[in-house]
Amino acid sequence: MDKSLFRSLGGGVKLLLDVLITFVVFTISLILLLLLGQAIYGVPVKDFISSALYIDNPGALKYLVAVQSISLFFFPSLAIAWLFSRPREFFQLRHRVELKAYVVIIIAMIVAQGIVNILGYWNYNIHLSGSLHAFEIHLRQMEHQAQLITNRILSGTSYSQLLVNIVVVALIPAIGEEMFFRGVLQRHLTQAFRNVHVAIITTAFIFAFAHFEFFTFLPRLLLGLILGYIVYWLKNIWSSIIAHFTNNFLGVMIYFISLRQGKTLEDLSQVQNPGLWLPILSLIILVPIFYILKKWADDKS
């Protein structure tokens, strides 16, 4: 297949194709994977969207979460990469990243939790007044339901359940979302805007908004910016996948360790004020870390 025609398209047209391909691939793959889930778990396809699933069949719930990520992000990203290029070239997998860079990325994501936590606290305590107060109540109810689902998924305390949770909550979303947001969207927005910084910021906004959780928007926006610049500097999608996975993995482990220590899911759902000293310390450490990453990337290029 001659792909030169697709490569020569403008960034805006490519974005429209991204939307179309994502819709088609998502619809087809979701139906097929839900039919597979029906065969595995004995749950009719229509019941995969039933709230009873969250209580009665946690295994099927985890399968649904994985299927949504794979269908919406992973498969469409592969299809788009194949249309415009080869996946290995499209996602810049040929560009080698040294092991020391991955180690620094992991350290950076651990350190960044201080800033993520304070942004989460500030975001959670945003209140809408006047005519928007009813809308705020609706948003908080939606996020409460999402939190109940998260609690149900992460409620296990056995090591086998931990392994499944790492795959479903940390690994699959990290791969799929990074392929789509940084691999596809950021790439084509850069071509459309002709400005990589505008593309990174726009992608981060879309990434945060796409989770449909207003009261965690700010920490996700920060995460999107960090991931965007990491993949821009190191020019390999694995760099942002490792960073994203580290962030998700930390959340899974905090739940697991806390539950093993006897804390309740209600305790873990509370948004605590982390204070200012930890975010400030995180920022002081992060600035030189990202400077080192950028310098390594510049030296290599």
N, C-alpha and C positions, 0 to 999 in steps of 0.2 A: 504493500500500500504506500503510495506517494504521500508523505506527510508534509511536504514543503508548503502546500496550500494552506494548511492549518497553522503552520509556524509563522506564515507571513501575515496572518490576521492581526488586526489591532487589539490592544489590551481590552478595550471595551467589548468587542465582539467575543473575545475569548471568555470574558466573564459571563456573558449571556449563555455561551455554550456550556460553561461550568454549571450554571443553574439548571439548564435543560438536561444535561447528562446526569447530574446528581439526582434529579427528580426521577428520571427513568430507571436508573440503576438501583436507586434506593427502593422504589416501589417493587421492582421485580425481585430483588434479593431479599427484601423483608418478607414478602409472601412465601418465597421458597424456604427461607430459614424458619419461619413460623410453622410451616407444614412439617418441617423436620422436627421442630420442637414438639409438635403434636404427637409425632410418632415416638419420640423419646420419653416424654413426660405424661402422655395421655391427656393433655390439656387441649381442648378445642381452640382453634385459632382465635375465635371471637372472645374467648375467656382470657387471652393473654393481656387484654387491656382492662380486665376486671379487677377491682380493688381487692376482691377476695383472694386473688392470686398472692398478694403480698403477705397474707396471713397463713394460707393453707399450704403453699408450695414454694418455699424459699429457693429451692433448686431451680424451678421454672422461672422464678423472678430473676435470678442471676443470669439465667440463659437469655431472658428477654433484654436485660441491660446490655449484655455482650452483643446480642443480635442488632440492637439499635445502633450501637457504635460502629459495628462492622458494616452494616447496610448503609448508614448515612454518610460515613466518612471514608472507611477503608476501601471498599469496592469502587465507589465513584472516583476516588483519587487515582486508583490504578487505571480505571477506564480513561480518565482525562489524560494521565501521563502517557498512556499507550497511544492516544489519539494525536498528541502533539509531538511526541518523541518516544524514546524508550524509557521505561520507568527508572532504570539505573542512572541514565543521564538527566532525566527530568528532575529527579530528587537529589541530584549532585552526589550520588553515592561513590563516584570515582575519586572525589576530592578527599584525600586522606587526612584524617584528624588524629593527632598523636594522643597516646594514652594519657599523658599528663594533662591535656586539655579536658578530657572527660572527667578526670579526678577533680580538677578545679571547678568544673561545672557542678558536680555533685556537692562539693563544699559550698559553692555559691548558693545553691538552692536550699541547703540546710540553713545557712546564715540568713537568707532572705525571709525565713519564716517570721522573724521578729517584726519586719515591716508588714508582711502579709497579715499578721495577727492584729496589729493596731489598725490597719485599714479595714479589716473585717469588723472590728469593734465599732469604729466610727460609722461605717456603712450601716451596720445593724441598727444604730441609734439615730439614723435619719428619720424624721417624722414629717409627714405631709399634713398640711393644715387646710382649713376651710373645706371647699368642695372636694378636695383631693383626699380627705381623710378616709372616706369610704373606700377609695381605690387602694389606699395603703392597707386597710384591713383585709381587702381581697388578696393583695399581694402576699401579705404575711400568712394568710390561710393556705395559699398555694405553696409557699415555701415550707410551711409546717408539714404539709402532705409529702413534699419531696424529702424532708428530713426523716419522716417516718419510714419512707422507703429505704433511705440510706442506712438508718438504724437497723432495719430488718436484714439488709444485706450483710452488714458488718457485725451482726449480733453473735456470731459464733466465737467460741474460745478454744477450739481444738486446732492443732497445727494443720490438719488437712483442710479445714475451713479457711484458715489463714492463707494457705497456698492458693485456693480457689479465689479468694477475695483479692489477692495481689494480682492475679491474672485478669479478673473481671473489672476491678475498680482502678487498678494502677496501670497495668501493661497495655491492655487492649485500647482504652481511651487515649493513652499517650501516643501510641503508634497511629491510630486512625485520625485523631484530631490534628496531630502535627503534619501528617501527610496532606490533610485537607487545608488547614488554615495557613500553615507556613509553607508547605510544599506547593500547593495549588493557588490558593487565594492571594497570599502575599506576593507570589511570583507574578501573577497576572495583574494585580493592582499596581505593582511597580511599573509594569509596562504601560498601564493605562494612565497613571499619574506622572510617569517619568521622574519620580522622586521617591527614593526608597524609604525615606523617613516618614513621609506622608502615608506610604503603603503600610509600613509597620504599625503606625498608630491606628490607621483605619482597620487593619486586620485585628489588632488588639481589641478595638471597640466591638467589632462584629463577634469576635471570639467570646468576649464577656457577655454580650447581649444574647448570644445563641444559647446560653445555658438557662435563660428565662428565670433568673433569680436576682431580683433587683437588690436585695439586701446583702448580696455577696459580689456585687458588680465591681467594686473598686479593687479588691484583692485579685480578682480574675483579670481585670484590666492591667494591673501591674505585672501579673504573670505573663499575659500576652505580650507585653512590651519586652520583658526579659527574654522570652522565647524567640521573639522576632529578631532581636538584635544578635542573639547567640547564633542563630542560623545564618544571618546576614554576614556576620564576621567570619564564621568558620566554614560556611559554604558547604554544609553537609547536613541533611535532614536528621541524621542520627544524633547530632549534637543537641537539637531541641527535643528529640524524643527522650534522650537520657535525662535531660533537665525536667521535662514534664513528668516522666515516670518517677523521678526522685521526689517531686512534690506530692504526687498521688500516694506513693509508697509510704511517705512519712505520715500521711493522714490515716492510712490503713493500720500502720503499726501503732500509732497513738491509741486508736480504738482498741486494738487487740490487747496491748499491754494494760491499758486502763481497765478493761473488762476483766482481765485475769487478776487484777489487783482488787477486784470487788466493786469497782465503780459501776453505776447504773447508766443506761442509755440516756436517761433524762439528765444526769450529771454532764455527760459528754455533749449534750445538745445546748448547754448553756454557753452564751457568749460572754467571756470574761475580759475585763480590762487588763491588758498586759503591762500597762504603765508605759512610760516614755523612754526609760533608760535602755531597754532591750532593743527597741526599734532604732534608736540613735546609734547604739553600738553596732547593730546590723548594717546600718548605712555606712558607718565609718569603715567597716571591714569590706563591704561590697564594692565600694568605689575602686580601691586598688585591685581587687580581684577582676573586675570587668576591664580595667585598664590593662592588666596583664593579658587577658584573653584577646583583647583587640590588638595589642602589640604583637603577640604571637601570630595572629592572623595576618597582620600587615607585613611582618618580617617574612612569612612564608610566601606571601603573594609577590 
